Amino acid sequence: MPATIDDYRCKLINKILFATSQDEVQRFIDATVKGLKERNPDDHILDRFLDKTIGSLEEFNPFDCSATQWSNIHMSKIFFNRIKTSVVKEVY
């Protein structure tokens, strides 16, 4: 059974939470975005994926996470917003 976009999102969030460094977080995000672009070059799908992932990350409470996890969440939102900005520039 093929993985859905939500499956990719859930797996990526788990990888982000348990990454040991910000470089690792960025590698996970870059690999996922690259894979999504290869499978479906539609920027609308990627934009929706980014929005939903950012939304899911914003639901985390810093009191329910370790300091490393919270830092990973924060940095991943920054990385996702950079990607969103670059996608918008490519479209327009």
C-alpha positions as CSV (number, residue, x, y, z in Angstrom):
1,M,0.0,0.0,0.0
2,P,1.5,3.4,-1.0
3,A,2.2,5.9,1.7
4,T,0.0,8.9,2.0
5,I,1.1,12.5,2.5
6,D,-0.2,12.2,6.1
7,D,2.1,9.2,6.6
8,Y,5.1,11.2,5.3
9,R,4.1,14.0,7.6
10,C,3.8,11.8,10.7
11,K,7.1,10.0,10.0
12,L,8.9,13.3,9.4
13,I,7.6,14.8,12.7
14,N,8.8,11.7,14.6
15,K,12.2,12.1,13.0
16,I,12.3,15.8,13.9
17,L,11.4,15.0,17.5
18,F,14.1,12.4,17.9
19,A,16.9,14.1,15.9
20,T,20.1,14.6,17.8
21,S,21.1,17.8,16.0
22,Q,19.6,20.7,14.0
23,D,21.7,19.5,11.0
24,E,19.9,16.2,11.3
25,V,16.6,18.0,11.4
26,Q,17.4,19.9,8.2
27,R,18.6,16.7,6.4
28,F,15.3,14.9,7.3
29,I,13.3,17.9,6.0
30,D,15.4,18.3,2.9
31,A,15.1,14.6,2.0
32,T,11.3,14.6,2.6
33,V,10.7,17.7,0.5
34,K,13.0,16.3,-2.3
35,G,11.1,13.0,-2.2
36,L,7.7,14.8,-2.4
37,K,8.9,17.0,-5.3
38,E,10.1,13.9,-7.2
39,R,6.8,12.0,-6.6
40,N,4.5,14.9,-7.3
41,P,5.9,18.1,-8.8
42,D,2.7,20.0,-8.1
43,D,3.7,23.0,-5.8
44,H,0.2,23.1,-4.4
45,I,0.7,19.6,-2.9
46,L,4.0,20.6,-1.4
47,D,2.6,23.9,0.0
48,R,-0.3,22.0,1.6
49,F,2.2,19.5,3.1
50,L,4.3,22.3,4.5
51,D,1.3,24.1,6.0
52,K,-0.1,21.0,7.6
53,T,3.3,20.0,9.0
54,I,3.9,23.5,10.4
55,G,0.4,23.4,11.9
56,S,1.1,20.0,13.6
57,L,4.4,21.3,15.0
58,E,2.7,24.3,16.4
59,E,0.4,22.1,18.4
60,F,3.3,20.8,20.6
61,N,3.6,22.2,24.1
62,P,7.1,23.1,25.2
63,F,6.3,21.6,28.7
64,D,5.6,18.2,27.1
65,C,9.0,18.1,25.3
66,S,12.6,17.9,26.2
67,A,14.8,20.9,25.5
68,T,16.3,19.2,22.4
69,Q,12.8,18.2,21.0
70,W,11.6,21.8,21.5
71,S,14.7,23.2,19.8
72,N,14.1,20.7,16.9
73,I,10.5,21.8,16.6
74,H,11.4,25.4,16.6
75,M,14.2,25.0,14.0
76,S,12.1,22.8,11.8
77,K,9.4,25.6,11.6
78,I,12.1,28.0,10.5
79,F,13.3,25.5,7.9
80,F,9.8,24.9,6.6
81,N,9.1,28.6,6.3
82,R,12.3,29.1,4.3
83,I,11.2,26.3,2.0
84,K,7.7,27.9,1.7
85,T,9.3,31.2,0.7
86,S,11.5,29.6,-1.9
87,V,8.5,27.7,-3.4
88,V,6.5,30.9,-3.6
89,K,9.5,32.6,-5.4
90,E,9.7,29.7,-7.9
91,V,6.0,29.9,-8.7
92,Y,5.9,33.6,-9.2
